[in-house]
Amino acid sequence: MRRSATSSSSDRGFTLLELVVAITLFAFIIVQVLADREDSIEMSGNAKVIQTVRYLAQSKIDEIRYDPERYGDGDSGDFADLDPDDRALEDYLWEVEIKRVVAVGTSEDSGDDYLFEDDEDADPIEGADGNPVEPRYVRRLMLTVQYAPQGDVQADLSIRIVTYLPPGPEEEEEATR
């Protein structure tokens, strides 16, 4: 038996058009995989920065609560003093503002949550018996921790914490008069 000079259609292989389509699809898939990998690496880096910002913010809050008078009305800096050998901590900045505020009322929902106001001359509030209630002074602490690589303060990774501290010595002295 002799083979014919013309081959069957199954023996011909791929056409040029089929090869171009296959290579294009393969290239598209490779580009998508690499882009997803790059996004994943960037998100992983951002997650590490966010975790570090949260840790540093909690650390600074604890430090301020321990000795709030050291910070006066406010202060700012970086975290390089935590570990002088870790140069990366210089990229994390903090700023704190401590301000005396007055409680001017209670929440109608819970009855025990005070609403704070900057104005120390706020109208006196009345207690349940109709008599004026002495205002309660506290210190509002606003801490901002920001990731600013190489001093770039435009970085968008930051956290702001607002909490309240008991009255300082001057408020306690004023309350006992």
PyMOL commands that set and color helices and strands:
alter all, ss='L'
color gray80, all
select helices_A, chain A and resi 9-11+16-66+68-71+80-82+87-91+149-151+169-176
alter helices_A, ss='H'
color red, helices_A
select strands_A, chain A and resi 74-78+92-106+114-117+125-126+132-133+136-147+158-165
alter strands_A, ss='S'
color yellow, strands_A
deselect
rebuild
show_as cartoon
